[in-house]
Amino acid sequence: MAQKMGFYEQENLVVNIEHPSASINATTKLADHEADVISLFLVTAITARDQGVNLVNIGQTSQQSALLFITKKEHNIKTISDLNGKKIGIWKSGFDEIPKALIDNNNCSVEWVPILSTVNLFLIGGIDAMTVMWYNEYDVIVNSGFDPNELNPVFISDYGYNVPEDGLYCLNETLQTKKETLKRFVKASMKGWDYAALHREETLDTVMALMKRKHIPSNRSHQAWMLDRIIELQVPDEKSTIKGELVEKDYKLTQQILLNGNYIKTKIPFSDFHTPLLLK
């Protein structure tokens, strides 16, 4: 919406938004200078930084965790401890650090079942639970014929793992050479999200048209659910926190979870990882 409404143009920016396939690693495109800015989950970004990609967070759209375990009510799984001894589907493409850390820290023994891209194994009863996103796969399961009353969602955030997800990242060298340009980019991007929140039907029209051109299957109902949930997740807990900036306590929580699980080896100071570019 920032691009469509001319918000980038108003900031004297020419922005090309790329939508690579799931098989293309956005971090690699950043490291190889094929992209100036990428969107990443916080856990992925911290891990990449630990592995030598000198990236920095310049904006944070997600402020709350959308991850949950979804189960069928007939299985009587209501808490994390109820998952002990169960089969849990988890995305093979990544984002598995937080669910696995939560399971381990609750002394549960589970069988992790890698899943590529669908909820089919959950639907046919091949697994007892599945990691899903509140804004995406949960609604896919409901649209597949399940009434919400037939499901037990177990939100990871309820167990002290409220780890935010999507943020904007660039290389530190890009930040040093194009700081003012990046400031304008983040400002216009957040303005686009604000516009989307206030003009949801127009935003849905735009997204649906784009998906049709790219031959991506979807439906308006699901996209509306996604948009509403994403906008909810952008609201930070602290009233003093500026929307669009990474909260220090969230960063430190995520970093400690990754350290405890041996996903990363070293601590990186918050001030070295996050550079707030939004004007206060």
VMD Tcl script that draws the C-alpha trace (Angstrom):
set ca {
  {0.00 0.00 0.00}
  {2.97 2.29 0.60}
  {3.97 1.74 -3.01}
  {0.47 1.97 -4.45}
  {-0.40 5.20 -2.60}
  {2.86 6.87 -3.59}
  {4.30 7.11 -0.07}
  {7.73 5.99 -1.28}
  {7.58 8.44 -4.18}
  {6.72 11.23 -1.74}
  {9.99 10.43 0.04}
  {11.90 10.56 -3.27}
  {12.40 6.80 -3.26}
  {12.17 4.27 -6.06}
  {11.31 0.95 -4.40}
  {11.14 -2.46 -6.06}
  {9.30 -5.02 -3.93}
  {10.35 -8.58 -4.70}
  {8.38 -11.70 -3.73}
  {10.86 -14.59 -4.02}
  {9.74 -18.20 -3.76}
  {9.95 -20.13 -0.50}
  {13.08 -21.87 -1.75}
  {15.03 -18.60 -1.93}
  {16.72 -17.45 1.27}
  {16.12 -13.74 1.87}
  {19.17 -13.54 4.16}
  {21.38 -14.75 1.33}
  {19.98 -12.10 -1.00}
  {20.84 -9.47 1.61}
  {24.35 -10.83 2.23}
  {24.98 -10.98 -1.53}
  {23.82 -7.36 -1.96}
  {20.91 -8.45 -4.13}
  {18.51 -6.66 -1.76}
  {18.93 -3.50 0.33}
  {16.24 -4.39 2.88}
  {14.55 -7.68 3.73}
  {11.78 -8.82 6.03}
  {12.76 -11.50 8.56}
  {11.50 -13.12 11.74}
  {13.43 -11.90 14.78}
  {14.70 -15.41 15.60}
  {15.97 -15.83 12.03}
  {17.69 -12.44 12.10}
  {19.44 -13.05 15.43}
  {20.59 -16.46 14.21}
  {21.88 -14.99 10.93}
  {23.76 -12.28 12.83}
  {25.36 -14.94 15.04}
  {26.43 -16.80 11.89}
  {28.24 -13.77 10.51}
  {25.67 -11.80 8.49}
  {26.20 -8.26 9.76}
  {22.56 -7.22 9.60}
  {20.70 -4.71 11.76}
  {17.05 -4.19 12.59}
  {15.74 -0.85 11.31}
  {12.02 -1.41 11.88}
  {9.71 -3.88 13.57}
  {6.22 -4.49 12.22}
  {5.38 -7.45 14.48}
  {5.19 -6.75 18.22}
  {3.51 -9.96 19.41}
  {3.94 -13.67 18.74}
  {1.47 -15.30 16.36}
  {2.71 -18.85 17.00}
  {0.50 -21.48 18.59}
  {-0.03 -25.20 18.77}
  {-3.40 -26.18 17.35}
  {-5.07 -29.38 18.55}
  {-8.47 -31.00 18.19}
  {-10.66 -30.75 21.25}
  {-11.39 -34.49 21.06}
  {-7.74 -35.15 22.00}
  {-8.15 -33.18 25.26}
  {-4.89 -31.28 24.79}
  {-5.26 -27.96 26.59}
  {-1.78 -27.10 27.90}
  {1.87 -27.57 26.94}
  {2.25 -30.46 29.38}
  {-0.62 -32.27 27.62}
  {1.59 -32.45 24.52}
  {3.98 -34.87 26.22}
  {4.26 -38.06 24.15}
  {2.38 -36.56 21.19}
  {3.20 -36.13 17.49}
  {3.55 -32.47 16.55}
  {3.72 -31.17 13.01}
  {6.26 -28.38 12.48}
  {7.25 -26.40 9.40}
  {10.28 -27.82 7.63}
  {11.09 -24.36 6.24}
  {12.13 -22.99 9.64}
  {10.78 -20.92 12.54}
  {11.01 -24.00 14.76}
  {13.33 -22.61 17.46}
  {10.69 -21.10 19.75}
  {8.19 -24.02 19.75}
  {10.99 -26.53 20.36}
  {12.51 -24.43 23.14}
  {9.13 -24.18 24.87}
  {8.56 -27.93 24.65}
  {12.07 -28.69 25.96}
  {11.79 -26.22 28.85}
  {8.56 -27.89 29.94}
  {10.28 -31.30 30.01}
  {8.02 -32.74 27.34}
  {9.07 -35.56 25.04}
  {7.40 -35.25 21.65}
  {7.82 -36.56 18.13}
  {8.40 -33.70 15.71}
  {6.95 -34.36 12.26}
  {8.35 -32.10 9.47}
  {5.68 -30.55 7.26}
  {6.30 -28.77 3.96}
  {3.41 -26.42 3.29}
  {-0.06 -27.74 4.09}
  {-2.28 -28.55 7.07}
  {-3.48 -31.80 5.49}
  {-1.70 -34.13 7.93}
  {-3.46 -32.39 10.83}
  {-6.83 -32.52 9.08}
  {-6.69 -36.30 8.53}
  {-5.47 -37.05 12.06}
  {-1.91 -38.03 11.19}
  {-0.56 -35.82 14.00}
  {-1.90 -34.78 17.40}
  {-0.98 -31.11 17.11}
  {0.61 -28.65 14.74}
  {2.48 -25.38 14.99}
  {0.52 -22.72 13.11}
  {0.32 -18.97 12.79}
  {-2.73 -17.30 14.30}
  {-3.05 -15.09 11.21}
  {-2.63 -17.86 8.65}
  {-2.83 -21.64 9.11}
  {-5.32 -21.48 11.98}
  {-7.82 -19.86 9.63}
  {-6.92 -22.33 6.87}
  {-7.93 -25.17 9.22}
  {-11.21 -23.42 10.06}
  {-11.87 -22.85 6.34}
  {-11.23 -26.56 5.78}
  {-14.38 -27.41 7.71}
  {-13.50 -27.27 11.42}
  {-15.61 -25.20 13.74}
  {-13.45 -23.14 16.14}
  {-15.31 -24.90 18.98}
  {-13.78 -28.17 17.79}
  {-10.24 -26.84 18.25}
  {-7.98 -26.15 21.23}
  {-5.44 -23.41 20.49}
  {-2.40 -23.35 22.80}
  {-0.76 -19.94 22.38}
  {3.00 -19.86 22.89}
  {2.80 -16.29 24.18}
  {0.77 -17.51 27.18}
  {3.88 -19.35 28.41}
  {6.26 -16.40 28.49}
  {7.48 -16.84 24.91}
  {5.87 -13.76 23.38}
  {8.53 -13.38 20.71}
  {7.71 -10.86 17.95}
  {8.25 -11.91 14.37}
  {8.50 -9.76 11.22}
  {10.98 -6.91 11.10}
  {12.93 -4.92 8.50}
  {16.67 -5.55 8.18}
  {19.60 -4.19 6.21}
  {23.34 -4.71 6.31}
  {25.25 -2.49 8.74}
  {27.30 -1.11 5.85}
  {24.08 -0.07 4.09}
  {22.91 1.66 7.26}
  {26.16 3.60 7.48}
  {26.05 4.79 3.87}
  {22.29 5.24 3.34}
  {20.92 6.10 6.79}
  {18.78 9.05 5.68}
  {17.40 7.07 2.74}
  {16.53 4.17 5.05}
  {14.81 6.56 7.46}
  {12.54 7.68 4.66}
  {11.95 4.06 3.62}
  {10.87 2.95 7.11}
  {8.68 6.04 7.53}
  {6.89 5.41 4.23}
  {6.54 1.67 4.92}
  {4.88 2.27 8.29}
  {2.66 4.89 6.67}
  {1.60 2.17 4.25}
  {0.62 -0.11 7.12}
  {-1.32 2.73 8.76}
  {-3.16 3.29 5.48}
  {-3.92 -0.44 5.19}
  {-5.40 -0.45 8.70}
  {-7.72 2.45 7.83}
  {-8.61 1.23 4.31}
  {-8.91 -2.52 4.64}
  {-11.26 -3.21 1.75}
  {-9.05 -1.27 -0.66}
  {-6.03 -3.11 0.71}
  {-7.74 -6.46 0.16}
  {-8.62 -5.45 -3.41}
  {-4.96 -4.62 -4.03}
  {-3.60 -7.82 -2.49}
  {-6.10 -10.06 -4.23}
  {-5.32 -8.48 -7.60}
  {-1.59 -8.96 -7.02}
  {-2.06 -12.61 -6.03}
  {-4.16 -13.22 -9.13}
  {-1.43 -11.76 -11.36}
  {1.13 -14.00 -9.64}
  {-1.17 -17.07 -9.92}
  {-1.24 -17.56 -6.12}
  {-4.43 -19.26 -4.89}
  {-6.31 -17.53 -2.08}
  {-9.67 -16.13 -1.11}
  {-10.87 -12.80 0.20}
  {-12.16 -14.18 3.50}
  {-8.77 -15.63 4.41}
  {-6.91 -12.49 3.33}
  {-9.28 -10.38 5.46}
  {-8.57 -12.59 8.48}
  {-4.83 -12.28 7.85}
  {-4.93 -8.51 7.53}
  {-6.97 -8.05 10.72}
  {-4.71 -10.34 12.77}
  {-1.47 -8.83 11.42}
  {-2.63 -5.33 12.33}
  {-3.52 -6.51 15.84}
  {-0.03 -8.01 16.23}
  {1.61 -4.70 15.33}
  {0.46 -3.04 18.56}
  {3.23 -3.05 21.22}
  {2.54 -3.83 24.88}
  {4.15 -0.65 26.21}
  {2.27 2.54 25.50}
  {5.57 4.43 25.46}
  {6.93 2.28 22.64}
  {6.72 3.70 19.15}
  {4.91 1.44 16.72}
  {7.46 0.08 14.29}
  {10.40 -0.16 16.69}
  {11.83 -3.30 18.28}
  {11.35 -3.46 22.07}
  {14.56 -4.17 23.99}
  {13.00 -6.66 26.40}
  {11.58 -8.65 23.46}
  {15.01 -8.77 21.85}
  {16.69 -9.91 25.06}
  {14.03 -12.58 25.67}
  {14.47 -13.96 22.14}
  {18.24 -13.89 22.37}
  {18.22 -15.76 25.69}
  {15.88 -18.45 24.35}
  {18.22 -18.99 21.40}
  {21.27 -19.08 23.69}
  {19.63 -21.59 26.05}
  {18.75 -23.82 23.10}
  {22.26 -23.59 21.63}
  {20.90 -22.02 18.45}
  {23.39 -19.15 18.82}
  {26.74 -18.88 20.61}
  {27.26 -15.22 21.50}
  {25.31 -12.30 22.93}
  {24.99 -9.20 20.79}
  {24.10 -5.92 22.57}
  {20.71 -4.52 21.69}
  {22.26 -1.23 20.60}
  {24.39 -3.11 18.04}
  {21.41 -5.01 16.66}
  {18.67 -2.38 16.48}
  {18.88 1.17 15.12}
  {15.61 3.08 15.56}
  {15.00 5.13 12.44}
  {11.48 6.38 13.16}
  {11.35 9.93 14.43}
  {10.17 10.18 18.04}
}
mol new
graphics top color blue
foreach p $ca { graphics top sphere $p radius 0.5 }
foreach p [lrange $ca 0 end-1] q [lrange $ca 1 end] { graphics top cylinder $p $q radius 0.2 }
display resetview
